[in-house]
Amino acid sequence: MKVATFSMAGERRVGLVDEDARTIAPFDLSAEEAARGVVALIGRNGSGAPRTLSPLPLDSVAIEAPIPVPARNVFCIGKNYFEHAHEFARSGFDSSAGKGAVPEHPIIFSKVPEAVVAHGADVVIDPAVSTAIDYEAELAVIIGKGGRGIAKEDAYDHVWGYTIVNDVTARDLQGRYSQWLIGKSQDTFCPMGPWAVTRDDFDIERAAIRCFVNDEMRQNAQVSMLIFDVPTIIATLSQGITLKPGDVIATGTPVGVGIGFDPPKYLRGGDVVRVEVDGIGALQNRFVERGR
């Protein structure tokens, strides 16, 4: 099922999306439960999804990020498609390039929860901070069952569903510091959405991911081309770290990011970036310069 977090008349709700009918049916959740976004549907002790109320026109509500403010940093995987690993290693901004273009083990970093914004929200470029803003289209995993020391063969049992993330990056800040958190965690640099899809309704082996900048296709790949697949990522993260329900893991971006062009194609105020994942939908955001 497709599930969205949305607001209407100042109240946050969670609902079942019917894209064909262009409706959303709110789940019967308390305001306290709905404040957590789609996490309210995770781990309901076998009770399943709550009943739905009368559907509303999708255009009549304001879509929020599926998890508006994650409880912890968003986990992210770097250099996780072969061609992107090579284009990034050539860019001069890769602090891990000395160990080879293609990593032997997953490269893991994070984005702070407050960087999350919704489909349709503005992503703010602050020229006083960075002039090298890039896009990164990514499939994101939402953990449903927590655990530590999760075996690869059991990993999908811990996945609740999937959503889309644009891992917006300030390349100059990424290159300046050995760790990537500052360049990845600027305010509004984690668009997420437009909604989440439960694991049983998503074919990860067949899904493609695409990114468009002002309707020009920049990225196009099969999710199955990941260097480190979802089970490997979950097994790696859970070695000594207890994953929790509602954790979000962005799985990496394919070739075609702005830094890979010569000269680089950085984003400017007014640019519109759309990320599509088959079986989920399209996440679209406009980039604006601060103060304009």
C-alpha positions in Angstrom: 0.0 0.0 0.0 1.0 3.6 -0.5 0.9 5.7 2.6 1.3 9.4 3.0 1.7 11.8 5.8 -0.3 15.0 5.2 -1.8 18.0 6.9 -5.3 19.5 6.6 -6.6 22.5 8.5 -3.4 22.5 10.5 -3.7 18.9 11.7 -1.3 16.2 10.7 -2.8 12.9 9.5 -1.6 9.7 7.9 -3.6 8.2 5.0 -3.9 5.5 2.4 -3.2 6.9 -1.1 -5.1 5.9 -4.2 -3.2 7.5 -7.1 -5.7 6.4 -9.7 -8.6 8.0 -7.9 -6.5 10.9 -6.7 -7.7 10.4 -3.1 -6.3 9.8 0.3 -8.2 8.0 3.0 -7.1 9.0 6.5 -6.3 6.3 9.0 -8.2 6.4 12.3 -5.2 7.5 14.4 -5.0 9.9 17.3 -3.2 13.2 16.8 -0.3 11.9 19.0 0.1 8.8 16.8 -0.2 10.8 13.5 2.5 13.2 14.6 5.0 10.5 13.9 4.0 10.2 10.3 4.0 6.7 8.7 5.9 5.4 11.7 2.5 5.3 13.4 1.7 2.2 11.3 4.9 0.3 12.2 4.9 -2.4 14.9 1.2 -2.4 15.8 1.6 -5.8 17.5 -0.1 -7.8 14.8 -3.2 -5.5 14.7 -2.5 -4.4 11.2 -3.3 -1.0 9.7 -6.1 0.9 11.5 -9.4 1.4 9.7 -9.6 4.2 7.2 -12.1 7.1 7.2 -13.8 8.6 4.2 -11.4 9.5 1.4 -10.4 13.1 0.6 -9.3 14.6 -2.7 -5.5 14.3 -2.8 -5.3 17.9 -4.1 -7.1 19.2 -1.0 -4.4 18.2 1.4 -0.8 19.3 2.0 1.6 16.3 1.5 4.4 16.2 4.1 7.5 13.9 4.2 6.4 10.4 5.1 8.5 10.8 8.3 8.5 14.5 8.9 11.2 14.5 11.5 13.0 11.1 11.9 13.8 10.2 15.4 17.5 9.7 14.4 19.8 10.8 11.7 19.0 9.4 8.2 21.6 6.8 7.4 23.2 7.2 4.0 25.4 5.0 1.8 28.0 6.6 -0.4 29.4 5.5 -3.8 27.0 2.6 -4.1 26.7 2.4 -7.9 29.8 1.4 -9.9 29.6 4.2 -12.5 28.9 6.8 -9.8 31.8 5.6 -7.7 34.1 6.2 -10.6 32.6 9.7 -11.5 32.9 10.8 -7.9 36.4 9.5 -7.5 37.4 11.6 -10.6 35.7 14.7 -9.2 38.4 15.7 -6.7 35.8 16.0 -3.9 36.1 12.4 -2.7 37.9 12.1 0.6 37.8 8.2 0.3 39.3 8.1 -3.2 42.7 7.1 -2.0 41.3 3.7 -1.2 40.1 3.1 -4.7 37.1 4.3 -6.7 34.9 1.3 -5.8 34.6 0.7 -2.0 35.4 -2.6 -0.5 32.8 -2.0 2.2 29.8 0.3 2.4 30.6 3.9 3.0 28.2 5.2 5.6 27.4 8.8 6.6 24.3 10.6 7.8 22.0 13.6 7.4 20.5 15.3 10.4 16.7 14.8 10.9 16.0 18.5 10.6 17.2 18.5 7.0 14.0 16.6 5.9 11.5 18.5 3.8 8.5 17.3 1.8 7.7 16.8 -1.8 6.8 20.3 -3.2 8.8 22.1 -0.6 11.5 24.6 -1.5 15.2 23.6 -1.1 17.1 26.6 0.0 20.5 27.5 -1.5 22.5 29.9 0.6 25.3 31.4 -1.7 27.0 32.7 1.4 27.6 29.1 2.5 27.9 27.1 -0.7 28.0 27.7 -4.4 28.3 24.0 -5.4 24.8 22.4 -4.8 24.2 19.0 -6.3 21.4 16.5 -6.5 21.5 12.7 -5.7 18.5 10.6 -6.5 18.1 7.7 -4.0 15.8 4.9 -2.9 15.4 4.9 0.8 14.5 2.0 3.1 12.3 2.4 6.1 13.0 -0.1 8.9 10.0 -1.8 10.4 11.5 -4.3 12.9 14.5 -3.2 14.9 17.5 -5.4 15.6 21.2 -5.8 16.2 23.4 -8.2 14.3 20.8 -8.8 11.6 21.9 -11.5 9.2 21.7 -10.8 5.4 19.2 -13.6 4.9 16.9 -12.1 7.5 17.3 -8.4 6.4 14.1 -8.0 4.4 12.1 -9.1 7.4 13.2 -5.9 9.0 12.1 -3.7 6.1 8.7 -2.0 6.5 8.8 -0.1 3.2 10.5 2.4 0.9 10.4 6.0 -0.1 12.4 8.4 -2.2 15.2 10.8 -1.0 17.1 13.5 -2.8 20.5 13.5 -1.0 21.2 17.2 -1.8 24.9 18.0 -1.3 27.1 21.1 -1.0 30.1 19.7 -2.9 32.5 22.4 -1.8 31.7 21.7 1.9 31.9 18.0 1.2 35.3 18.4 -0.2 36.5 20.8 2.5 35.8 18.4 5.4 36.9 14.8 5.9 33.4 13.9 7.1 30.4 14.6 4.9 27.8 15.6 7.5 28.0 19.4 7.1 27.8 19.3 3.3 24.9 16.8 3.4 22.9 18.3 6.3 22.3 21.9 5.4 18.7 23.0 6.1 16.2 21.5 3.6 18.9 19.2 2.1 16.9 16.0 2.5 13.7 16.1 0.4 11.7 12.9 1.2 8.5 11.5 -0.3 6.0 12.0 -1.8 4.9 9.0 0.2 6.0 5.5 1.4 5.2 2.1 -0.2 5.1 -1.0 2.0 7.6 -3.7 1.2 5.0 -6.2 -0.2 3.9 -3.6 -2.8 7.4 -2.7 -4.1 9.5 -4.8 -6.6 13.0 -3.8 -5.7 14.5 -6.1 -8.4 12.7 -4.4 -11.2 12.5 -0.8 -10.1 14.3 1.9 -11.9 15.4 5.3 -10.5 15.6 8.5 -12.5 16.4 12.1 -11.9 15.4 15.1 -14.0 16.7 18.7 -13.7 14.3 21.1 -15.4 12.9 18.1 -17.3 16.4 17.1 -18.5 17.1 13.5 -17.5 20.4 13.3 -15.6 20.2 9.9 -13.9 18.7 6.6 -15.0 19.5 3.2 -13.5 18.1 0.0 -12.1 18.0 -0.2 -8.3 19.3 -3.8 -8.7 22.7 -2.3 -9.8 23.6 -1.3 -6.3 27.1 -2.4 -5.3 25.9 -3.2 -1.8 22.3 -4.4 -1.8 19.8 -3.7 0.9 20.5 -6.9 2.9 24.2 -6.1 2.9 23.5 -2.5 4.0 21.2 -3.6 6.9 23.6 -6.3 8.0 26.5 -3.8 8.0 24.7 -1.1 9.9 23.3 -3.5 12.5 26.8 -4.8 13.4 27.0 -3.1 16.8 24.3 -0.6 16.1 20.7 -1.5 17.1 18.4 -0.4 14.2 15.1 0.9 15.3 11.6 1.0 13.7 11.3 4.2 11.7 15.0 4.4 10.9 15.6 5.6 7.3 18.4 4.4 5.1 19.2 6.1 1.8 20.9 3.5 -0.4 23.0 5.6 -2.7 22.8 7.4 -6.0 23.6 6.3 -9.6 25.8 8.0 -12.2 24.8 11.4 -13.5 25.2 13.8 -10.6 26.1 17.4 -11.3 29.8 17.0 -10.2 30.2 14.3 -12.8 29.9 16.7 -15.8 32.8 18.8 -17.2 32.2 21.6 -16.2 30.0 20.5 -13.2 26.3 21.2 -13.5 25.5 22.7 -10.1 22.0 23.7 -9.2 20.9 27.3 -9.2 17.9 29.2 -7.9 14.8 28.4 -9.9 15.9 24.8 -10.9 13.4 22.1 -10.4 14.6 18.6 -9.6 12.3 15.5 -9.9 13.3 12.1 -8.7 11.2 9.1 -9.9 11.3 5.5 -8.6 9.1 2.9 -10.3 6.4 1.7 -8.0 6.7 4.7 -5.6 6.2 7.9 -7.6 7.9 11.2 -8.1 9.6 13.5 -5.6 9.8 17.1 -6.9 11.3 20.2 -5.4 12.2 23.7 -6.5 15.6 25.2 -5.5 15.5 28.8 -4.4 18.2 31.2 -3.2 17.9 32.4 0.3 16.4 35.9 0.5 14.7 35.7 -2.9 
